[in-house]
Amino acid sequence: MKTFFVAHGKWLAAGFLVFLWLVGNRQDIVSFFFPPEPTIPPAPSSPPLAEPSSRNEPAASPGSGGPFPDGFTPAERPDFGDYHALLIGNDQYRHLPRLKNARRDVETLSKVLKDRYGFQVTILLDATRDHIITALDRFRDSLHGRDNLLIYYAGHGRFDPDANQGYWLPVEAEVNRRANWVSNADVTDNLKALGAKHVLLVSDSCYAGKLVRGEGLRGVRPAGEKPGKIEDFFHRMAQRKARTVMTSGGLEPVLDGGGQRGLSVFATAFIDALEQRTDAVFGTQALFGEIQKKVGYNAEQIPEYSYLHGTGHDGGDFLFVRARNAAGDDSVDN
């Protein structure tokens, strides 16, 4: 029997040596007997500069039937409609100095709009003029009377004093070549044709204040003033058409960074105001007071807010409505 085991042991040893030669080192042997858990391949890299990163992001379910502030009953609630956002963040400019925070600004804002306010969000990163105009055209074709649209632009801006015109600068923009810039007129012409009930344009760029030059708000109750029941006010605002604009500054350069969480000063103030509001429903004018104060304390730029002349504004205001399951006290049905 001993001879049997020795003989067979030699065969086993020889076989194991062959196995070692075939499999490889110790780590390979361990992997052979104890294979690792399968790994998920990394996400694909960002697309080249010629094409922006564009995606549609689903929203939280709006509304929960929770109590409305100041005594609104379910039967009295206005029809707030559906909420959409187009967020444009341009950092990687081809011919101009690159920015550091625009992408992070819109991605952070996207999460707040979806999770807290139930927006359907479309993000354009490093967008060309064609991408921006095409996106505006799509909303022009798809939005109707119940819809609300927030457009947020973070990127370079320019003012042409000779033409008295402000511009957004797409990612392919070149100095002194206006052919591929996006003018204020390009934007406002699209907003004029939109079927949406409420549109809020927010521009965090240099010289964005040209969008509000000489315009004043009419028909929107100043923050803190209460001429009647607040539910009556929200009814009026929900029914009236609104085309309003908020800018991060006037006719001057604005800061790219300087805010918290790696955001611009203006984006920090805008997002903080949206996150910290406890109202179930509130208007943009009330929000603006908080934003203007915070930006003014932290930078030399002064945000501005107004209606957009010639776009069909009818005294309404863009209303933010808390979504179902959002953090906070109450939420309402959209």
ABEGO torsion letter per residue (X at the ends): XAAAAAAAAAAAAAAAAAAAAAAEBAAAAAAAABBBBBBBBBBBBBBBAABBBBBBBBBBBBEAGBBBBGGBBAAABBBAEBBBBBBBBBABBAABBBBAAAAAAAAAAAAAAAAAAGBBBBBBBGBBAAAAAAAAAAAAAABBAABBBBBBBBEBBBBBAAAGBBBBBBAABBBGBAAABBBAAAAAAAAAABABABBBBBBBBBGAAAAABGBBBBGBBBBGBBABBAAAAAAAAAABBBBBBBBABBBBBBBABGBBGGBBAAAAAAAAAAAABABABBBAAAAAAAAAAAAAAABABBBBBBBBBGAGBAGBBBBBBBBBGBBEABBBBX
